[in-house]
Amino acid sequence: MYPFSGIVGQDDAKLALAIAAVDPGIGGVLLSGMKGTGKSTLVRSFVNILPDQTVVSDCVYGCVPDDDRFLCDSCRDAAEAGKSLGTITRRPSLVTVPLGVTEDRLLGTINVEKLLKEGFKEFLPGLLANANNQVLYVDEVNLLSDNITDDILDACAGGFNTVEREGVSVTHPARFVLVGTMNPEEGNLRPQILDRFAMSVDVRTEMNPLRRIDIIERNLAWETDSERFGNAFGKADARLRKTISAARRRLEGIRLPVSAIETVAGAMSSLKVDGQRPDLVTIRAARAWAALEDRGEVNIEALKSVAPLCVCHRTRSGGMNQPPEPDELMEVLEKNSSASKSAGQRYFDPEKVLTGEE
Amino acid sequence: MMARGHSLPFSAVMGLERAALAIRLSLVDDTLGGVLISGTRGTGKSTLASAARFLHPCLEPDDALVRVPLGVTEENLMGGLDLQEILGRGMLKTRPGLLQRAHGRILLIDNVNLLSDRLVDLVLDCTASGILTVEREGVSVTAESRFKLFATMDPEEGTLRPQLLDRFDMSVQVESLETPEERAALAIRLLALEQKGCGGSDVFRQRDLLLREEIGRARKRLSRVGIKVRSLAAIVFAMSLLEVDGHRPELVITKASGALAALRGRTKVIWDDVRDAAGLVTGHRTRGGGAQGPPSEEAVMKALKTGWGIGSRFGAADILLQLRDTQGRLLEAVTAGMDSMDEEVRSWSSETGQLKERKGMFESEFPEFMKSSVLKKLMDRISLTALAGTGSKHTGAKPSLDLERGKRVRVVPTDDPRKLDVLQTVIAAVVQGQRLPLVPLERSWWRAWERSARPRATVMLVIDASKSSSGYLFGLSSLLRTLFEDHFDPLSRVGLISMNRGRVVLHFKPTRNRLRVYGRMRDLVSEGYTPLAEAIHTARRVLQKSNTTGDVRGTYILLVSDCAPEPLPLGCIDPFESDLYWGVRKQADLCGMIGIPIMIIDPLNYPSLHSPERMPGRRLARYMEKVTRSAVIPLPAKILDSENRIVEVVNSIVLRKERSTAFSELGSQISKYSGAGCPWLRG
């Protein structure tokens, strides 16, 4: 597999993927760009920078035992009965949704072979089950048929996949980082789907001739001796993996000033961005950015670094207006930031909110 | 109880107060039917509907809600044969479906507009009757199934047919929060819940518990709630003033205001209850026999106030009617009373010559209704009547194309081993008394799925809004409505380009929100010339870009024009050979090469179109028909007046019926060209 650090340029895309790696709960990443810009390579190498994960050893859904809200039925029963769950450590993997995928294969269905041979009804897990706690990759997401995208979104919405097909009824956790790539030349994406991607990046062709030379050299090196190439950049990938797990640990401790939340809300409100999702995504991404950069708190710099990734693909005024341009977005953020400075330095405290003090 | 997944508490959702109220009312009164929440993405409608589980008065949250996934099969929704029993033990047993499991619970359908029409139909049937009937090979089951239906949809993604809409008792339109303060407050709340998990005993959970208790108390109080004749009269009057269709709305408002009174701790329905309930009930109802869309909120308020005024004249008879008997059943008498009162009100007002007064009152109170021109109103009426007329006629006979990719409809015997569905074949064999293993597979057991689909199309409408077309624009919008609503899959997309004042205007790229397109179609101004070549060029580019699969099946341009590009150069001898026409021909050639047919509706010159004719416009139409292998669609004579124009001014309502058949004829003709009869759609 081509190493993540071996890719030249594409800093925005790398940043978006790194943020998604730090806080997978933020949502998906969409990479859109012309053919041959390295979108697919980026995504395939994405799993290289994901830290190892600890999962229940004999669970088909790969449940993570720490998070009791997202356990499958059997793990949940075991946990409630007080049994300790055996765990293993694994490398997260990339589950690819092929273009011609059927609903049965995606969602899971009845195991026909077992039913016919043994007369026993069993659920045959689909791609969404495999992708639980990992990465679900849809290449050319704009070419996927509508009902398949609807099914994926349905599962994305609640973190659980409910299967009601061919006489089986199963609900299992399906929480994944959704990564999509598309070539906008071949058609647009429905706004509803676009909105489900927390971050979106325009991947452009590298125009700097020196970097282009770099790209060619690296590609040739990779083709001649992929093992050596992999070793050379593998170390960089390992460092990145460490940075990301360190950032994950720091994430809880990042302080979030109320003024930063107000800045984002004010900016979204004056840009008339649709829905409440962009506000949340921007704040969470900014927090992940601060954790990556090892800053103590979320400030305007953090907001400005992530906002273009989070907002520049979203419709406005009920779908009547085009997404905002980065310049406009920066300007509005700046304006709202200076407006809310006066409110004093108060920090966001979940406890206070949940006990109703704020 | 440990909560699963991201289940936010009900009271943590902000900005959806009306939707929350509708949900609570529905939980108070079991006879109140479904609630539909519609709005754009990311407003929290699904979150709210799914959090309704925390308020269920009798059940634990984890047990209170059954969710219908979009990928559900009919067998699993309705119930069917238990495969394990059949194949394992050879016993015919049934297995309850989602609807049966939802009995006494909440049934949640997210994105109900994306579920297939047929499944939505089945669910709503069950909601109405409370009885579930399943007929399968070898078994038939009838079961009781009463549930609360909560559904959400994003109108941008396609609309629900009016017949389905009407079967929801309440509906609420929701919007994004606007002010920065609200947005910040919600973000803080959601971040906190996300970070600390939602299983704990936070302030929102406590609020949820309070709401739940409140609902429990209201349910007990409900049997004692009564309504004054005066309020009832106000409701009935308001609905008849607004010409809302059917008696169901007034019944639902009465019930909802009763539930509201109970929720607010009263046993008497007052004005506030009626006012708030009416807003929840009328937002999705058609009026005037389907001729008009739902009333605006202001209109409802005005009508209610007027009704309230008239109702107060019932002073002497102002008694309190009990809504329910001791067992809590809704009193039939009240319903009957409402019917007779409606009659009474009508006769009373007409007898005393107050029908006119009522009309006068109506008009002075609703100036906005009078603003639009008479013509426009009449046209709307005709078009919708036509719609209603064809709608009912076509429910049984929608063009059903046997497409490979269509929805499964039913299991049928087959002779073609390639179509064989293994599971269904085995079931058939077992039902006929066979035991496993089944070798060889006898032909009499072979089963396959019969599939059907209405063509899902992407259509670019290119409308000639030039001088020559002023007559037919209104008629056109109704005609196309008929076409799309009755003959195409609800998820079809329509875009709009107009040629107007010599310019090509792209109004909409293909969108599923077709209502917006129809709306714009009516506002097209007609003047100027026809830049036909440029319009076809734009349409093709847009279609190619928006068609995601690169597969142009079901993609076409519907050109409404007399095909006479203007202005012609001076001194032109044969326009057909002029540069202007040449450009159009080249564009048509391109479309033909790619495989995008240009279908032409020529609204002006129907009879002569098919006669040998030298008119350049007609030659051009013929040319486009030939190179794109499409069709010039003849309009049935009934829609045309003596000068062969689509009838523009409607002066006689008598003709309405006749015309609605004409519309339906046209619709089926168009669908013949665009569907079964046309090779490119079948692929």
Chai-1 contact restraints between the chains, C-beta under 6 A:
chainA,res_idxA,chainB,res_idxB,connection_type,confidence,min_distance_angstrom,max_distance_angstrom,comment,restraint_id
A,R69,B,G5,contact,1.0,0.0,6.0,A-B,restraint_1
A,E103,B,G71,contact,1.0,0.0,6.0,A-B,restraint_2
A,L107,B,G71,contact,1.0,0.0,6.0,A-B,restraint_3
A,L115,B,L87,contact,1.0,0.0,6.0,A-B,restraint_4
A,G119,B,L87,contact,1.0,0.0,6.0,A-B,restraint_5
A,G119,B,G88,contact,1.0,0.0,6.0,A-B,restraint_6
A,K121,B,L83,contact,1.0,0.0,6.0,A-B,restraint_7
A,K121,B,Q84,contact,1.0,0.0,6.0,A-B,restraint_8
A,N142,B,T548,contact,1.0,0.0,6.0,A-B,restraint_9
A,L143,B,T548,contact,1.0,0.0,6.0,A-B,restraint_10
A,L143,B,T549,contact,1.0,0.0,6.0,A-B,restraint_11
A,D150,B,L70,contact,1.0,0.0,6.0,A-B,restraint_12
A,D150,B,L114,contact,1.0,0.0,6.0,A-B,restraint_13
A,D151,B,L70,contact,1.0,0.0,6.0,A-B,restraint_14
A,D151,B,G71,contact,1.0,0.0,6.0,A-B,restraint_15
A,D154,B,P69,contact,1.0,0.0,6.0,A-B,restraint_16
A,D154,B,L70,contact,1.0,0.0,6.0,A-B,restraint_17
A,G158,B,G5,contact,1.0,0.0,6.0,A-B,restraint_18
A,G159,B,G5,contact,1.0,0.0,6.0,A-B,restraint_19
A,G159,B,H6,contact,1.0,0.0,6.0,A-B,restraint_20
A,F160,B,G5,contact,1.0,0.0,6.0,A-B,restraint_21
A,T162,B,R67,contact,1.0,0.0,6.0,A-B,restraint_22
A,T162,B,P69,contact,1.0,0.0,6.0,A-B,restraint_23
A,E164,B,P69,contact,1.0,0.0,6.0,A-B,restraint_24
A,E164,B,V72,contact,1.0,0.0,6.0,A-B,restraint_25
A,E164,B,N76,contact,1.0,0.0,6.0,A-B,restraint_26
A,E164,B,L98,contact,1.0,0.0,6.0,A-B,restraint_27
A,R165,B,T73,contact,1.0,0.0,6.0,A-B,restraint_28
A,G167,B,L83,contact,1.0,0.0,6.0,A-B,restraint_29
A,G187,B,T548,contact,1.0,0.0,6.0,A-B,restraint_30
A,Q192,B,R41,contact,1.0,0.0,6.0,A-B,restraint_31
A,Q192,B,E157,contact,1.0,0.0,6.0,A-B,restraint_32
A,D195,B,R41,contact,1.0,0.0,6.0,A-B,restraint_33
A,I261,B,A184,contact,1.0,0.0,6.0,A-B,restraint_34
A,I261,B,A187,contact,1.0,0.0,6.0,A-B,restraint_35
A,I261,B,I188,contact,1.0,0.0,6.0,A-B,restraint_36
A,E262,B,A184,contact,1.0,0.0,6.0,A-B,restraint_37
A,A265,B,P180,contact,1.0,0.0,6.0,A-B,restraint_38
A,A265,B,R183,contact,1.0,0.0,6.0,A-B,restraint_39
A,A265,B,A184,contact,1.0,0.0,6.0,A-B,restraint_40
A,A265,B,A187,contact,1.0,0.0,6.0,A-B,restraint_41
A,G266,B,P180,contact,1.0,0.0,6.0,A-B,restraint_42
A,S269,B,P180,contact,1.0,0.0,6.0,A-B,restraint_43
A,S269,B,R183,contact,1.0,0.0,6.0,A-B,restraint_44
A,D274,B,T40,contact,1.0,0.0,6.0,A-B,restraint_45
A,D274,B,S176,contact,1.0,0.0,6.0,A-B,restraint_46
A,G275,B,R41,contact,1.0,0.0,6.0,A-B,restraint_47
A,G275,B,G42,contact,1.0,0.0,6.0,A-B,restraint_48
A,G275,B,T43,contact,1.0,0.0,6.0,A-B,restraint_49
A,G275,B,S176,contact,1.0,0.0,6.0,A-B,restraint_50
A,Q276,B,G42,contact,1.0,0.0,6.0,A-B,restraint_51
A,Q276,B,L186,contact,1.0,0.0,6.0,A-B,restraint_52
A,R277,B,G42,contact,1.0,0.0,6.0,A-B,restraint_53
A,D279,B,R183,contact,1.0,0.0,6.0,A-B,restraint_54
A,D279,B,A187,contact,1.0,0.0,6.0,A-B,restraint_55
A,L280,B,A187,contact,1.0,0.0,6.0,A-B,restraint_56
A,L280,B,L190,contact,1.0,0.0,6.0,A-B,restraint_57
A,G318,B,T40,contact,1.0,0.0,6.0,A-B,restraint_58
A,G319,B,E156,contact,1.0,0.0,6.0,A-B,restraint_59
A,P350,B,A192,contact,1.0,0.0,6.0,A-B,restraint_60
A,P350,B,Q195,contact,1.0,0.0,6.0,A-B,restraint_61
A,P350,B,K196,contact,1.0,0.0,6.0,A-B,restraint_62
A,V353,B,I188,contact,1.0,0.0,6.0,A-B,restraint_63
A,V353,B,A192,contact,1.0,0.0,6.0,A-B,restraint_64
A,L354,B,A192,contact,1.0,0.0,6.0,A-B,restraint_65
A,L354,B,K196,contact,1.0,0.0,6.0,A-B,restraint_66
A,L354,B,D202,contact,1.0,0.0,6.0,A-B,restraint_67
A,T355,B,V203,contact,1.0,0.0,6.0,A-B,restraint_68
A,G356,B,V203,contact,1.0,0.0,6.0,A-B,restraint_69
